[in-house]
Amino acid sequence: MNKLSIALAAALLSATSSAYALDQINHQQPAAVKPACGGEMEPWFNGLIAEAKAAGVTDKGLGELLKASLDDKVLQRDRAQGVFSQTFLTFSTRMVSDYRLKQGAANLKKYADTFARAESEYGVPGPVIAAFWGLETDFGAVQGDFDTLNALLTLSFDCRRPELFRPQLIALLKLFDKGVVDSKTTGAWAGEIGQMQMLPTDYLERGVDGDGDGKVDLKNSAPDAIMTAARVLHDLGWRKGEPWLEEVKLTRDLPWENALRTNRLPHSKWAEWGVMGMKGPLGPDNGDASLLLPMGRKGPAFLSYANFDVFVEWNKSIIYATTAAYFAARLAGAGPLEPTTPETGLTQEQMRELQTKLAARGHDMGPKIDGVFGILTRDAVRDEQMRLGLPADAWPTPELLSKL
């Protein structure tokens, strides 16, 4: 029996029926100390019940909560997110496959009316929605087999990111109340549900009935999933009619320190520095753009526009966001990536060594050295490249590691 089962047994020891058990829950008082995570399970669980009741969760949702248990496999997945240690080319080559491109095109045709309605109502083009659909679940085919309730309870009790997952657990209980999902619902290890892998708050607050059957079913209804994704992307700040990502060529060296996602400049400035489109000079400005170099100045190069930020809001990993944006561009008619030969990068072990050296020089590496090439590491690498007189393209190389 796990710790949660023991806590429930203690709380419900005298219960003789499910109705009586729910009555006991409804009359519990919040614990004097309500730890945000970890600690003793019983007071933590009692605090969760009190918070759920205060948020309006009814007996139905609380009754489903009684079926929960902790799942160590969820924590194992949380600690081993391999995608963040892959390069853009490794990840994008695997994820933007010929199969997914063909399936994406077929689904854009199959659900053309729904995609058209999504763009009309929310401004988000079909290829963008289809790209997320393909990357998240292979267009609904692989939605995950983790128990959603157990996953969110486990991640809420765990002390790594309880501030993220506890609200999702409360939202899930509200979905139980509505009857759209139940304690048998499965999905991704982090609690995402359905064909677009929506967290419960988005399901609850932004779910759209796309097929007109009077309910929102993100697991089984493609129109519901498409329309809901469009609404979420709209609410994240999507700008109707504007671009998101454009592959470009670099014809000469430029002041590489300007290749920052937040440093958006007009096409004229990038053209002045030798940036060209894949078929010739850059076209007219369609919103300022930043130069995105996911693998440094010798790897793939893109101009990213304001809508690219929405991809980052969907998934904070720049590797994932760039891959999704590239996939969407391919579905919208762009060609495959131009062949490049990026400079050799670092292994994850070397990346940890680099982060240790950067931290010793006063750079913020976050709460721990993890070997993940994230934003903090990227910014610190750029600063050290500038200090050492190296091209400041923010790509960590063995040369930089040796010079530090």
Secondary structure, 3 states (H helix, E strand, C coil): CCHHHHHHHHHCCCCCCHHHHHHHHHCCCCCCCCCCCCCCHHHHHHHHHHHHHHCCCCHHHHHHHCCCCCCHHHHHHHHCCHHHHCCHHHHHHHHCCHHHHHHHHHHHHHCHHHHHHHHHHHCCCHHHHHHHHHHHHCCCCCCCCEEHHHHHHHHHHCCCCHHHHHHHHHHHHHHHHHCCCCCCCEECCCCCECCCCECHHHHHHHCCCCCCCCCCCCCCCHHHHHHHHHHHHHHCCCCCCCCCEEEEEECCCCCHHHCCCCCCECHHHHHHCCEEECCECCCCCCCCEEEECCCCCCCCCEEECCCHHHHHHHCCCHHHHHHHHHHHHHHCCCCCCCCCCCCCCCCHHHHHHHHHHHHHCCCCCCCCCCCCCCHHHHHHHHHHHHHHCCCCCCCCCHHHHHHC
